[in-house]
Structure formats: structure tokens, C-alpha cells
Amino acid sequence: MDIVSRLKTYMDYRRIAISQFADTCNIPRPTISQILNGRNKKVSDELIGKIHTAFPVSYTHLRAHET
């Protein structure tokens, strides 16, 4: 499972809209949309850190199997 699948699964589980997720993480909405739609293949450590800070999601879990 890649990071996009993990994020989508988490957002579905928590019933969080993309806009709410982005706003809570302090990440621009278009950036999250691009990641979730596969237009941005590389997710930076900074973005992972923001997600980890905003939500109880393990940094290691998000990064697992990423190259």
C-alpha cells in the first residue's frame, strides 16, 4: 500500500473531507488534491511531518514502502 492509499483510507475512516484534512494539516488544498489524485508522485518529508503533527498517524507508517 502506498502513501496515497494510506491517506485515503485514513480520511475515509475518519470521514474527513480533503479540504478539512488540508486545512487541519496547514497544507494548501491543491497540494493535497494533487497528491491524492496521483499528479504529485513525491510526498516531501515536510508534508509528512505536517500530517503527523495534525493527526495521530505514524510517520513511519506513512513512509512505509516509499522509495
Secondary structure, DSSP 4 states (H G I P E B T S, - for coil): --HHHHHHHHHHHHT--HHHHHHHHT--HHHHHHHHTTS-----HHHHHHHHHHSS--HHHHHTT--
